[in-house]
Amino acid sequence: MSDPFVDRAKALHETLLAMEGNAAEDDLFALGYMIPQIELVLEMADYDASTVEAEDFDATYWQWLESTFMEDGMSEDDRIRIAQLWEHARANSDAS
C-alpha cells in the first residue's frame, strides 16, 4: 500500500534538490535549510497511513519549519525567502 505522506515528501525532496542544483547563490542557505528538514518531518510525524493525504505532508512540514524558525532564531528575511521557495517547490511538485 502506498503512503501518500511519504510519496509527497519524496516528491518535494526531489524538487528542492533540483532547485538547489540551479539556485542563485543567495538561495543556497534557504534551500540547504529546507532540504534536511523533510527527513526530520518524516521521522517525527505521527499519522495513520490509511487515512493520510498527500497535502497533509505540506501542512506538517510548514508547521515544522515555523517551529524551527523560532528555535533557530531565523531572521525575517530568511523566513520570507524560505516561504517563497516553499511555495515554488509545492507548485513545481504539483505540476509533476
C-alpha positions in Angstrom: 0.0 0.0 0.0 1.3 3.4 -1.0 1.9 6.1 1.7 0.8 9.4 0.2 2.6 11.3 3.1 5.9 9.7 2.2 5.3 9.9 -1.5 4.7 13.7 -1.2 7.7 14.1 0.9 9.9 12.3 -1.6 8.5 14.4 -4.5 9.1 17.6 -2.6 12.6 16.5 -1.6 13.5 15.8 -5.3 12.0 19.2 -6.3 14.1 21.0 -3.7 17.2 19.2 -4.7 16.6 20.2 -8.3 16.0 23.8 -7.2 19.3 23.7 -5.2 21.2 22.5 -8.3 20.0 25.5 -10.3 19.8 28.1 -7.4 21.2 31.5 -7.2 23.9 31.8 -4.5 21.5 33.8 -2.4 19.1 30.9 -2.2 21.5 28.2 -1.2 21.2 28.9 2.5 17.4 28.7 2.4 17.3 25.5 0.3 20.1 24.0 2.4 17.9 24.6 5.4 14.8 23.2 3.9 16.0 20.0 2.4 17.2 18.1 5.5 14.0 19.2 7.3 12.0 16.8 5.1 13.7 13.7 6.6 13.2 15.1 10.1 9.5 15.6 9.5 9.2 12.1 8.2 11.0 10.7 11.3 8.9 12.7 13.7 5.4 12.7 12.1 2.8 10.6 13.8 0.0 9.8 11.4 -2.2 6.9 10.1 -1.0 5.9 6.7 -4.5 4.6 5.8 -6.2 8.0 6.3 -3.4 10.5 5.5 -3.5 12.6 2.3 -0.5 14.0 0.4 -1.4 17.5 1.3 -1.1 16.6 5.0 2.7 16.5 4.5 2.7 20.0 3.2 0.9 21.3 6.3 3.0 19.2 8.7 6.2 20.4 7.0 5.3 24.0 7.2 4.3 23.8 10.8 7.6 22.1 11.5 9.5 24.8 9.7 7.7 27.5 11.6 8.7 25.9 14.9 12.3 25.5 13.8 12.4 29.2 12.8 11.7 30.1 16.4 14.2 27.7 17.8 16.9 28.7 15.4 16.3 32.5 15.7 15.7 32.7 11.9 15.7 36.3 10.5 12.5 37.6 9.0 14.2 37.9 5.6 15.2 34.3 5.7 11.7 33.2 6.7 10.2 35.2 3.8 12.6 33.7 1.3 12.1 30.1 2.6 8.3 30.7 2.4 8.7 31.8 -1.2 10.9 28.9 -2.2 8.5 26.5 -0.4 5.6 27.8 -2.4 7.6 27.4 -5.6 8.6 23.8 -4.7 5.0 23.0 -3.9 3.8 24.4 -7.2 6.6 22.5 -9.1 5.8 19.3 -7.3 2.1 19.7 -8.0 2.9 20.1 -11.7 5.0 16.9 -11.8 
